[in-house]
């Protein structure tokens, strides 16, 4: 079984201000004995080929991914080409899935209290999703994952455990164990087939406050300067 984290952000993210780099993330994951990581920046698919050797030296498989805003809702897309960056509508997503069947589509934190969460769009577009996320951001007595798990059970969809990692401290409390060979395609195929188990424990209230507080401060500060995006705008 491979220990996998499928929802992470790094300092390359063009939307959120993230304090750790991709190598930082890989190092922390290696220390926690992860076998696979998907880097899922907002709106941009990181070229993980730049980091594959670094990750492989630490026995970690990197999976390309993106957390794309589709009709105002967040969707995780793994193992697609960079064409995933051009998906704007659910119709676009359906077309991409048809052209790139190797990809995996996950519903992230679908019923959390945020305007970017899928909610009713998950039901409306159920056929487009291969799996549903159990998100690590929960504490005893407050867990917005229950509706997602019930929805997955009704629709026969597998559940994956993800940290939605914006801080390295988020790694390790919730993750997926995948019965697959150690490569991106095999991992995605295994999840689609349901060969995945979630390990999850609640955060302490103090840990949750630290994570949410840091993210709130960074929201006020605004996103980090993004030279690549600035160059694209200037072109």
C-alpha positions in Angstrom: 0.0 0.0 0.0 1.3 3.4 -0.9 0.8 6.3 1.5 -0.4 9.2 -0.6 -1.3 12.9 -0.3 -3.3 14.1 -3.3 -4.1 17.8 -2.5 -1.2 20.1 -1.8 -0.1 23.7 -2.5 3.4 25.2 -2.6 5.1 28.6 -3.0 4.6 28.2 -6.7 0.8 28.7 -6.2 -0.4 31.8 -8.2 -3.4 32.4 -5.9 -2.5 31.6 -2.2 0.5 32.7 -0.3 2.2 29.4 0.7 5.3 29.6 2.9 7.0 26.3 1.8 8.6 25.4 -1.5 8.0 22.2 -3.5 11.3 20.7 -2.2 10.2 21.6 1.3 7.0 19.7 0.8 8.9 16.7 -0.6 11.3 16.7 2.3 8.5 16.8 4.9 6.6 14.1 3.1 9.7 11.9 3.0 10.2 12.4 6.7 6.6 11.1 7.3 7.2 8.2 4.9 4.8 9.2 2.2 5.2 7.3 -1.1 3.3 9.7 -3.4 2.4 13.4 -3.7 0.2 15.3 -6.0 1.0 19.0 -6.2 -2.3 20.8 -7.0 -1.7 24.5 -7.3 -4.7 26.7 -7.9 -5.4 27.3 -11.6 -1.9 26.2 -12.7 -0.4 22.7 -13.2 3.1 22.7 -11.9 5.6 21.0 -14.2 6.6 18.3 -11.7 9.3 17.0 -14.1 11.6 19.6 -12.6 11.3 17.9 -9.2 11.0 14.2 -10.2 14.6 13.3 -9.6 14.6 15.1 -6.2 11.5 13.3 -5.2 12.7 9.9 -6.5 15.8 10.2 -4.5 13.5 10.4 -1.5 11.4 7.4 -2.7 8.4 9.7 -3.6 6.3 9.6 -6.8 5.0 12.9 -8.0 1.6 13.2 -9.6 0.8 16.2 -11.8 -2.3 18.0 -10.7 -4.3 21.2 -10.4 -7.1 22.6 -8.2 -9.1 24.3 -10.9 -12.0 26.7 -10.4 -14.7 25.5 -12.7 -17.9 27.7 -12.9 -16.9 29.1 -9.5 -16.3 25.7 -7.8 -13.0 24.0 -6.9 -12.2 20.7 -8.6 -9.1 18.5 -8.2 -7.7 17.2 -11.5 -4.8 14.7 -11.3 -2.6 13.2 -14.1 -4.0 15.3 -16.9 -1.9 17.3 -19.3 -1.5 21.1 -19.1 -4.8 21.3 -21.0 -6.4 21.1 -17.5 -5.5 24.8 -17.1 -7.9 25.7 -19.9 -11.0 24.0 -18.3 -13.5 26.7 -17.4 -16.9 24.8 -17.5 -18.1 21.4 -16.6 -18.7 20.8 -20.3 -15.0 21.5 -20.8 -14.2 19.0 -18.1 -16.3 16.3 -19.7 -14.5 16.9 -23.0 -11.1 16.7 -21.4 -12.0 13.5 -19.6 -13.1 12.0 -22.9 -9.8 13.0 -24.5 -7.6 12.1 -21.5 -9.0 9.0 -19.8 -5.8 8.6 -17.8 -6.8 11.6 -15.6 -8.6 11.4 -12.2 -11.2 13.9 -11.0 -11.7 14.4 -7.3 -14.3 16.5 -5.5 -12.4 18.4 -2.9 -14.1 19.4 0.4 -17.4 19.4 -1.4 -19.7 20.4 1.5 -17.5 22.7 3.5 -18.9 26.2 4.2 -17.3 28.0 1.3 -18.7 29.5 -1.9 -16.0 27.6 -3.9 -17.1 24.2 -2.7 -19.1 22.1 -5.1 -22.3 21.4 -3.0 -25.2 21.0 -5.5 -22.9 20.9 -8.5 -21.5 17.6 -7.3 -24.9 16.0 -7.7 -25.5 17.8 -11.0 -22.2 16.6 -12.5 -21.8 13.3 -10.6 -20.6 11.4 -13.6 -17.6 13.7 -14.0 -16.1 12.7 -10.6 -14.1 9.6 -9.9 -13.6 10.1 -6.1 -14.6 12.3 -3.2 -12.2 13.9 -0.7 -12.2 13.4 3.0 -10.5 16.7 4.1 -8.1 16.8 7.0 -9.5 20.1 8.3 -11.8 18.9 11.1 -11.9 18.6 14.8 -13.9 16.5 17.3 -17.5 17.6 17.1 -17.1 19.7 13.9 -16.6 17.7 10.7 -18.0 18.8 7.3 -16.9 15.5 5.7 -20.0 13.5 6.7 -22.2 14.7 3.8 -19.4 14.0 1.3 -19.0 10.4 2.7 -22.7 9.8 2.5 -22.8 11.1 -1.0 -19.9 8.9 -2.1 -21.6 5.9 -0.6 -24.9 6.6 -2.4 -23.1 7.0 -5.7 -20.5 4.2 -5.3 -17.5 6.6 -5.4 -14.3 5.9 -3.6 -13.1 8.3 -0.9 -9.6 9.7 -0.6 -8.0 11.3 2.4 -6.3 14.7 1.7 -4.7 17.4 3.7 -5.4 20.4 1.3 -1.9 21.3 2.5 -1.2 25.0 2.8 1.1 24.5 5.8 3.6 21.6 6.2 2.1 20.9 9.7 -1.1 19.7 7.9 0.7 16.6 6.5 0.1 13.4 8.3 -3.3 13.6 10.0 -5.4 12.4 7.1 -4.1 10.6 4.0 -4.8 7.8 1.5 -3.4 4.3 1.4 -3.5 3.1 -2.2 -3.0 -0.4 -3.5 -1.0 0.4 -6.6 2.4 0.2 -8.2 4.5 3.3 -7.5 3.7 5.4 -10.6 1.2 8.1 -11.3 -1.0 6.2 -13.7 -1.2 3.1 -11.5 -2.1 5.2 -8.5 -4.9 7.0 -10.4 -6.2 3.7 -11.8 -6.2 2.1 -8.4 -8.2 4.9 -6.8 -10.7 4.9 -9.7 -11.1 1.1 -9.1 -11.7 1.7 -5.3 -8.4 0.2 -4.1 -7.9 3.0 -1.6 -8.3 3.3 2.1 -8.4 6.5 4.2 -6.5 7.0 7.4 -7.8 10.0 9.3 -7.7 11.6 12.8 -9.1 14.9 13.9 -6.9 17.9 14.4 -6.6 19.4 17.9 -8.5 22.7 18.3 -5.1 24.4 18.7 -3.7 23.0 15.5 -6.8 23.9 13.6 -6.6 27.5 14.9 -2.9 27.8 14.0 -3.5 26.6 10.4 -6.7 28.7 9.8 -5.1 31.7 11.5 -2.0 31.6 9.3 -4.1 31.2 6.2 -6.4 34.1 7.2 -3.4 36.4 7.7 -2.0 35.5 4.3 -5.4 36.2 2.7 -5.3 39.7 4.1 -1.7 40.1 2.8 -2.8 38.9 -0.6 -1.1 36.4 -2.9 2.7 36.3 -3.2 4.2 38.1 -6.2 4.0 35.7 -9.1 6.7 36.6 -11.8 5.4 34.0 -14.2 1.8 35.3 -14.1 3.1 38.9 -14.5 5.2 37.9 -17.5 2.1 36.3 -19.1 0.1 39.4 -18.5 2.8 41.6 -20.0 3.2 39.4 -23.1 
